[in-house]
Amino acid sequence: MTQAQRCAYRLLEEVPELSYGDTASGNLLVQGDNLEALKALIPFYAGQVKCIYIDPPYNTRSAFEHYDDNLEHSKWLSLIYPRLELLRELLAEDGSIWVSIDDNEAHYLKVIMDEVFGRANFISNTVWQKKYAPSNDAKSLSEDHEHLMVYTKNHLNWNPNKIKRSESALKAYKNPDNDPRGPWKSSDYTCNKNNIERPNLYYPIRQPVTGEEVWPKKTAVWRYQQETHLNHVQNNLIWWGKNGTNKVPAYKRFLSSIDTSAPHQSIWLWQDVGHTQDAKREVQVLNQESPFATPKPEKLLERIIYISTNPGDLVLDSFLGSGTTAAVAHKMGRRYIGIEIGEHAQTHCQPRLKKVVDGEQGGISKAVEWQGGGGFRFYQLGQPVFDDYGSLNPEIKFNTLASHLWYLETKTPLNQKAPSAFLGVSQDIAYYLLYNGILGDRRPDGGNVLTGSVLSGLPDIHDHQGRKIVIYGESTRLGEGRLKQANITFKQIPYDVGAL
């Protein structure tokens, strides 16, 4: 059994006085150990997170105020592995995970992520230039970069957003001949093949002004077959220079025919996404008494979230730190879940997100025209759902147990608008839960015991004739023959309620 499986499944309890703004906006800030918090979130959010960003301790043998970053190598690996397992469960099929790391553990992290997410789902080891100047106190080389290990849940489903081409790239498109089709730029009409390899691309082209026959150089051929070339001539797609007397033709490639966006490159310069000093200034303004020691700049998170999500998508950070990921996601119109252990979930993250809701203008605020709004709920980890003997915590509510059982059976989150004994149908199996008097006090034990009358009164039960039915309850008064006849599998609470 893995550490993630052994981890206790705990309840999440809201702290209303720390929640803020529009608490129905779907944003969560969770205080507690991230392994247990991730476990608690799975029944509700499995397969729903579009982008995960984490910035775990780098194991650099230095002491950070808010993180123990002086772990033995084997302990660091044992810390990160089960968390990656749970994060994968939360990730959407078209989602991606981005992990910040430096050279101390980067290559070991790559091996672990290959195992958890699959080598085929590795996207990039993106390099972030975190410093704008070399460290003068460096003993050997100045360490000016960090890594972003990028993986997807399923690379076949991932469709990242592209970046708009730079103004300098678009300026190359002009219209010297006033072509009604708009700006264009010339591109090479030849390619580096020879006439032996591609004889169909080796033919003479007539220069329209001089009348000469033009041939490719001996080490090249035309890019286009002769029939295609004649079509280019007919459609005014050949450029012979301003005076029409160039000795080699060029092809007119129109701006309107190309994608004005481009893939993001795997090297990110500080001029584009910020550097560590930017990040420190941002958090210094937000918390002057105790600024977070190792923040990331908002522009870095803006690029990650832009590439991997669209407005309304869910972003998760389980090493929330100073709250940058949640703050940027909030400003960009994404939903978010942030998890942070220790008191600075309250002293750093919660006050920062309150300021975001109130419209603070630091970081990317002006660039994204942030004016404030929204809100979040603040949660802490509560009691375990199961005690040391596997018995169900009597304080557990119907909705929590229903979500737990549904995920246990289907590996998907429960989507119930209102509490009902009928949980839903998955893989042609109908699931019911008799618990906490969901059917009312008129039935035995508040409807938690399966009897003939309870069975006939179950919601939509008659719609599932011929279908396998699974019913969880305290006990049953129906014999095996009756259950078999109705194609019912009865599972007793708490004995048949397993841990995730």
Buried (B, 14 or more C-beta within 10 A) or exposed (E): EEBBEEBBBBBBEBBEEBBBBBBEBBBBBBBBBBBBBBBBBBBBBBBBBBBBBBBBBBBBEEEBEBBEBBBEEEEBBEBBBBBBBBBBBBBBEBBBBBBBBBEBBBEBBBEBBBEBBBEEBBBBBBBBBBBBEEEEEEEEEEBBBBBBBBBBBBBEEBEBEBBEBEEEEBEEBEBEEEBEBEBBBBEEBBEEBBBEEBEEBBBEBEBEEEEEEBBBEEEBBBBBEBEEBEEBEEEEBBBBBEEEEBEBBBBBBBBEEBEEEEEBEEEBEBEBBBBBBBBBBBBEBBBEEEBBBBBBBBBBBBBBBBBBBEEEBBBBBBBBBBBBBBBBBBBBBBBBBBBBBEEBBBBBBBBBBBBBBEEBEBBBBEEBEBEBBBBBBBBBBBEBBBEEEEEBBEEBEBBBBBBBBBBBBBEBBBEEEEBBBBBBBBEEBBBBBBBBBBBEEEBBBBBBBBBEEBBEBBEEBEEBEEEBBBBBBBBBEBEEEBBEEBBBBBBBBBEBBEBB
